[in-house]
Amino acid sequence: MNARLGGVALQLTALAVFVCMDTILKLLTARYAVPQLMWARFFFGLLAVALFFRLTMGRLPWRSHAPGLQAIRSLLLAGSNIMFSTALAHLPLTDATAIGFASPLFTVALAAAWLREKVGLRRWIGVGIGFVGVLVALRPPFLTGGAPMHWAAILPLGTAFTFAIYQILTRKLATIDDPRTTILHTGLAATLAASLAQPLVWTPPDLPDWGLLAALGLLGGAGHGLLVLAYARAPASLLAPMSYTQLIWASVAGVLVFADWPDATTLLGAAVIALGGVLVALPDRRAPAR
């Protein structure tokens, strides 16, 4: 029980860190191409993690028992970040975050199908309700009667599905590799892939922006390090619904930094998603011992 509570605490901290990273990311999308931002996010994150392990362990725990799986996980994270970053260039932070809440729902379904984690009927009902909320947040014309939804609204949904697979792989790798090895590999393949695109998109940053680019990596590395530690302590189906707390911080950041107030449709969709998340998160009743 204590390990599970520790996993939940680590997950909640990681989510707050991610909102800080997304806020900086949205600020920088006005000046730099998304692949350049992704390179900075993964490069500086990898550099910070490697330096931390070198100072604390005296070595880098590179050796993995599943290097291919580690590379796939890292590339999935890169794809997830590219889609979400592109969406942030066109959508308010709160809207993109609300649609991205489909990720915990996908994670619960994949945890049941892939990891064989037990998911009861109530949790499946919660997943269904959550997807209804995602549909509302997407603003389809047949529901709102207004203008067609922005094409970029599909991107956070793709982010959600990709990130759900990433989370499942994180949980699976927790049984194969040391969590420190997984933390170190998180940005490795992503950095290499993003580096290939830099000759085509590079814009020289000024000194203050170098600081923000480095902050992307530090926050991203810290957030995913916390995420790896969380999934090493608690099952995916328990941790995934905790992501709904991210909307609170995203809404605050959207108002304070970008003056983007969430509208009624976004709040309604987020509320329905949160209701589904609560049903998923509640612990199952256990039969009384004989």
N, C-alpha and C positions, 0 to 999 in steps of 0.2 A: 504493500500500500504506500509506504514512504517513497519507494522508487517511482511509483506512478505519479504521486503528487509532485515530486521533483521534476519529472518529465513535463507535467503540465506547466509548472513555473518557468521552466526553460523555454517552452513553446510560446508562452505569453510574452516573455522578454524578447524573443526573436521577432515576434510580430511587430512590437513597438519599434524595434531597430529597422525593420523593413520599411515602415512608413516614413521614417526619417530619410532612408535611402531613396524611396520613390519621390519624395518631395524635392530633393536635390536633382533627381533625374528629370523631373518635369521642368524644372527651371532651366536645365542645360539643353533640353531638346530644342529650344528656340535658337541655339547658337551652334550646335554640333550635330553631325549625323549620328543616327542610332548605333551603327557598328562601332564608331569611335568611342561612344559612351560605354558600350558593352566591353570593349577592349580595356578601358580604364577600370571598369567595375571588377573584371576578373583578374587583370594583371596586378593591380594594387592589393586586391584581396588575397591572391596567391602569395604575393611578396610578404604581406603582413603575417599570414599564417606560417609561412616557412621560417620567417625570422623568429616568431614566437616559439616554435618548436625547437629551433636551433639553440635559442637561449635557455629554454627550460629543460630540454632533454639532451642537448649536446649532439643531436643527430636529427635527420629528417626521416620519419617513418614512411618511406615511399613504398616499400614492398607490399604488394597486394596479392591476395589469393584469387582475386577475380578482376584483373586489370581491364578486361574488355567491358565488364559490367560497370566498372568505375568510369570508363571513358564515355559510355552511353549515358550514364547518369549526368555527367558533366555537360555533355552536348544537349541533353534535354533541358537542363537548366538554362543554357545559352539560348535555345530556341524560345523557351518560356519568357525570358527577359526581353528578347528582341520584340516579340509580339506585344508585351505589355508596355514597353518603352514607346513603341510606335503608337499605341493607343493613347498614351499620355500626351502625345503631341496634338491630339485632336479632341480628347474628352476631358472633362473635369476629373480631378483625382478621386473624388468620392464615387462618381459613376463607374469609373474603371475598376475601382476596388470592389464595389457592390457586385458587378457582373463576375469579377474574379472569384467571388465567394462560391462559385460552383465547384472550385477545386476540392474542398473538403467532402462534398457530396460524391464526386468522382472517386476520391480516395477511399471512402467507406465502401463503395461498390467494388472497387478493385481489391481492397483488402480482403473482402469476402471471397471474391473469385480467385484471386492469385495466392494470397497468403493463407487462405483457409481460416481467417479469423471469424469467430462466431458473430453474426449480425442478426438480431432478432427482428420480428415483424414490426415492432414499434420503430426501430431504427430505419427500416426500409420505408415506412410511412413518412418518417421525417425527411428522408432523402427525396421522396416524391414531392412533399410540400416545398422543400428547398428549391427544387427545380422549377416549380410554379413561380416562386419569387424571382428566380433568375429570368424567367420569361417576362415578367412584369418589368424588371429593371432594364431589359433590352428594348423596351418601348416599341413593340411591333405595332404597325398602324391599325390592325384589326382590333387591338385592345385600347389604344389611346385615341383613335380617330383623328390623329394629327398627322404631321409630316412623317415621311418614312424615317426609320432609325438610321443614324449615321453608320456608314459602312465600317468604321473603326470599332463599333460596339461588338463586332464579332471577334475581334482580336483578344480581348480579355477572356472570352470563352475558350478560345484555343489555348491561351495561357493556362487557364484552369485545368484543362485536360492534361496538357503536357506536364504541368507541375504536379498533378496527382500521380502520374507515373513516376516522376522524380521522387516523390515522397515514399511511394511503395518500394522503389529501389533502395532508398535510404534505409527503410526498415529491414529489407532483405539483406543488405550488406552489413547491417548491425550484427547478423548471425555469422558472417563470414570473415570480416576484417575488423581490426581494432578501430574504434571510432576516430582516433587521431589520424589513421591512414585515410579514412573516408573524408575527413575534413580537409586534408592536404590535397586529395585528388579532386575535390569539388570544382576548383577553378582551373585545373591543369589543361584538360582537353579544350575547354571553352576559351582559354587564353590563346592557345595555339591556333584554333579556328578563327578567332576574331583578329589575330595578328595578320592573317593572310589578306584581310580586306583593307587594311590601313593605307596602303599606297593609293587606293582609289578614293578614299573618303577623308583623309587626314586634313584637319584644320588646326594650325598652330594655336594652342591656348595661351592666354596671358597668365601672369603669375597667380592672380586670385582664382582663376578657373582651374589651374593646376591643383590648387588646394581642394577645390570641390570635386575634381576628378579623383583625387586620392581618397577623399572622404567616401566616395561611392564604393571603392574597393574595401576600405576599412569596415564600413557598415555592413556591406554585403558579406564579407568574410566572417565577421562576428555573428551576423544573423544566421548564416547557414551552419556555422560551427555550433551555435546553440541548438539549431534544429537537429543536427546529427546526434548530439548528446541527449536531446529530448526523446528521439525515436529509439535510442538505445535503452531507455528506461520505461517506456510505456508503449502500448499497442497503437497502431496507426488509426484504428477506428475510434479510439478515445481522444487522441490528440487533434485529429483533423477538425472537429467542430470548434475547437478553441480559436480558429482563425477568424471567427465572426467578430471578435473583439477588435480586430484591425479596422473595422469600419468607423469606430468611435474616433480613433486617432487620425484616420484619413479625413474624416469630416472636419475635425478641428484644424488640421493642416490646410485643408482646402479653403476654409474660411479665413484663417489668419494670414496665409501666405499668398493665396491667389484670389481672395474675395469671391470664391465660388460657393454659393449657398446651395445645398442639395434641395432639389424640388420635391414635390409631393410624390411623384411617380418613383423617384429613386428611393425615398424613405419607405414607401409602401413595399416596394420590391425587397429592400433590405430587411424590413420587419418580417415579411413572410419567410425569407431565407433564414433569419435568425430563429423563427419559430420552429422551422424544420431542424435547425441545428441543435436547439434545446432538446427536441425529441431524440435526436441521435446521441446527444451527449449524456442523457440521463442513464445512470447505471441500471443494468438489468436486475430484476428481482431474482433472488436465489431461493430455491426450495428449502424449507426448514429441514435441518438435520434430524434424522431419526434417532 
